[in-house]
């Protein structure tokens, strides 16, 4: 990846960490995730969620670096 970025002269941002969250599909599943973070005062920087149609979903979720550890506790990690 880094070699390809250098090859195309692309600018890369600083390295970031994200959470991969997975679960069984049900109404309100993502609201529960956001609620856990809201209760401890953490805002979401970005998120991307998908469902494969097989009853499960997955989500990449980013928070600010200073909130990363606290978010992990709130999310049950």
C-alpha positions in Angstrom: 0.0 0.0 0.0 2.7 2.4 0.9 4.7 1.6 -2.2 1.6 2.2 -4.3 0.9 5.5 -2.6 4.5 6.7 -3.2 4.2 5.5 -6.9 1.2 7.7 -7.5 2.6 10.5 -5.4 -0.5 10.4 -3.2 -0.5 12.2 0.2 -1.4 9.9 3.1 -2.8 11.0 6.4 -1.4 9.9 9.8 -2.1 6.3 10.8 -5.5 5.9 12.4 -7.1 3.1 14.4 -10.7 1.9 14.1 -13.0 -0.6 15.6 -14.5 -3.5 13.7 -17.9 -4.3 15.2 -20.0 -7.2 14.1 -23.4 -8.5 15.2 -26.6 -10.2 14.3 -29.0 -8.1 12.3 -31.9 -6.7 14.3 -33.7 -3.4 14.5 -31.8 -0.8 16.6 -28.4 -2.7 16.6 -26.4 0.4 15.5 -28.4 2.7 17.8 -27.2 0.5 20.7 -23.6 1.0 19.6 -24.0 4.8 19.3 -25.9 4.9 22.6 -23.0 3.2 24.5 -20.6 5.8 23.2 -23.0 8.7 23.8 -23.5 7.7 27.5 -19.7 8.1 28.1 -19.5 11.4 26.1 -17.7 10.0 23.0 -18.7 11.2 19.5 -18.1 9.2 16.4 -15.8 10.7 13.8 -16.8 8.3 11.0 -18.5 5.0 10.5 -19.3 2.6 7.7 -21.7 -0.3 8.2 -22.8 -3.0 5.8 -25.1 -6.0 5.9 -24.5 -9.1 3.8 -28.1 -10.1 3.8 -27.4 -13.3 5.8 -28.6 -11.9 9.2 -25.3 -10.3 10.2 -23.8 -6.9 9.9 -20.3 -5.3 10.2 -19.2 -1.8 11.0 -15.9 0.1 10.9 -16.1 2.9 13.5 -13.6 5.7 14.2 -13.4 7.9 17.3 -10.9 10.6 18.1 -7.5 9.2 19.2 -7.8 10.4 22.8 -11.1 8.6 23.1 -10.0 5.3 21.7 -9.4 3.4 24.9 -12.5 4.8 26.6 -14.5 3.8 23.6 -13.2 0.2 23.8 -14.4 -0.1 27.4 -17.8 1.3 26.4 -18.1 -1.1 23.5 -17.2 -4.0 25.8 -13.7 -4.6 24.7 
